[in-house]
Amino acid sequence: MALEIKTIRCKNCGAQIFYDASKQVLKCEFCGSEYLPHEEKPLTEELKADKILTFKIEESSAIKIFEKWITRGFWQPKDLAREFRRTGAKGIYIPCWHFSFSVNTYWYGQERREKKGEGKIVGGKREAVTVEEWIPRSGSRTESYSLFVPASGGLSMEEVNQLAQFPLEESAPFSSEYFLGKQGEIPVLSRDNAWEKAKEEAISDEKSYAESQVDRLEKFDINFSEPASTLIYVPIWVFGYKYHGKYYRTVINGRTGEIYGKKPISKLKVALAILIPAVVVGVVVLLTHLF
Ligand SMILES: [Zn+2]
């Protein structure tokens, strides 16, 4: 039997997912809100991508990783481990653009140096002064980049990037048959728009590097090679949990088990972390005045 795929759009966060029509979908894993039944519709266009990386971490292992993570952490409130309520765990295929390219950068600037100069004579002695001098510096470098740009409307770029690398070399040619029993997201970013984002990231990296080489950057040039681009579906477990009524989201790399998510922060622990060093400094200041 051929796999029937339906799509649904979340009215709350705007995420557009597709799913195996033999499975029911009641809730949006991205924001935790309930779906309205009339929003379901059959897929109008065929799903297309270049590659797919399938799940290696099964649901039971993902839950273990999540439970270990939620019960440990220095900054979290003490009752989080007891009070959190997991609202779901869904394996979702997230579309990502991958770009592999190289850049050539050239920069020019000035390096600041200080040297001792001769000052005025005061009371028979010559004052020591420092004189600033600027020396021209330039350089160039060639760097290779391998960047993922999520085409996801539900997850943020930060969440996908924090999951570290997805092993592209293990990916398979795309087929929608992999979506059996799973959910996926419709890409919301075209190749051209994703390429612009990848370029922005490379420019920012290269500019920081150039700025680290000189004290005053005056000229910065960058050239990009033609990128090799791939639209790939990557496996991500999305976990929702509630703590004192607030919804939090956690994501797990379905290939490597890397986890990333937001947690409530204990106000008491933060207050103590600020207070304790302040008290220590106060005591030290007091002691140095006393002795
Ligand atoms: Zn949603």
Boltz pocket constraint, residues with backbone or C-beta under 6 A from the ligand:
constraints:
  - pocket:
      binder: B
      contacts: [[A, 10], [A, 11], [A, 12], [A, 13], [A, 14], [A, 15], [A, 28], [A, 29], [A, 30], [A, 31], [A, 32], [A, 33]]
      max_distance: 6.0
